[in-house]
Amino acid sequence: MHKKIILIDLDGVLNTYTGNFDKDIIPDIKEGAFQFVENLSKTYEVKLFTTRNRLLAVKWLINNKLDNFITDVTNVKEPASLYIDDRSITFDGNYQELQNKIDNFSVWYKK
């Protein structure tokens, strides 16, 4: 069975990142993230999408026991059925509404 691909962001989605970036430290796993990824992987092929150092991200996945559920780590926006990110806006075909969303955007942890 071929599973649809989902790319999921690391910082601010799977971990407790709140804007204080440190290139050498990935924050702790966010509560509920393990169960979310485990459940998602039953139906979808889940890939981690991050601009962080790939080796550091892979170690983080292993340390948090997510490596069995995530098939790859990439910094490339690969073709996928869905992208999950804390810094994204869905385009619904209306540029004026998109501009309003852009002008008023705030990440979830700053609301």
N, C-alpha and C positions, 0 to 999 in steps of 0.2 A: 504494500500500500504506500503510495506516495503522499507524504505530508506536505501541506503548505508551509512556507517559511515565514517566520516572524523574527524581525530584528528588534532586540530590546536593549535599551541604553543602560549603562552601568550607573553612572553618577546621578543621583537624585531619583532613580527609579528602583534599583535593586539595593542600593546602599543608603546610608544616612547622610550623604553629602548635602551640605546647606550653603555652598558657595565659597568655602574656604579651601581652595585648591592647593594641594601639596602633591607634587609629581611622584613622590616616593611613598606615599601612604594612601591606601584606599580605605575609606571609612567602613565601619561595621555594616553587616548585612541589615537591611531594614526588616522590621518585624512583619511577618507574613510573606516575605519575598520567597523563601524556600518553598513553601506550600504552593504559592502562585506558579512558580516556574515548574515545579514537579507536575502540577495539574496541566499546565499549558503543554508540556512536552508529551503528554499522552495523545494529544490531537494534532500538534504542530511540531515542526522542526524548529527549534529555538536556537538562534545565534545571538551572541553578545556583540553589540555595536558600541565601540568606545574609541576615543582618541588617546587613551592611556597606553603606556608601554604594554605590549602584548604579553610578555612574560609575567609581569606584575599582575595583570588581569587574570591570566591563567592560574597563577598561584592563589589569587583571591578566590577563584571558583573552586579550586581543590580544597582550600581551607574551610570553605563554607559548604562543602559537599554538593555543589551545583554542577560539577563537571560531568556527572552522569546524565544530566538533563539538557545541557547546552552543547551543541555539536561543533561550534567554531567560535572564534573570536576574530572580529574584523573591524577595520576602521574605514571600510569601503561601503557605501550605500548600495548594497547588492539588490537585485530584483527580489522582492518579497511581497507577500500578501498584505503585510501590515508592519508598520514601524511604531514602536512604543518609546516615547521620549518625553522628558519633562520640559523640554524647550521646543515645542512644536505647535503649529497651528494647522488646522484642517482647512483647505481651500474648498469652498462650496460653490464656486463658479461666479461669485459676486466680488469684484475687486474693491468696491467701496467698503463692503463689510469686512473684507480682508484687511484693508488699511486700518479700520477701526480696531480690529483684533490686534494688529501689530502695535498700534499706538497705545493700547491699554494692556498689553501683555505683561504678565508677571508670573514667575515660576511658582509652583504650589507652595513652596516653603517660605515664600516672602509675602503671602497673602494674609 
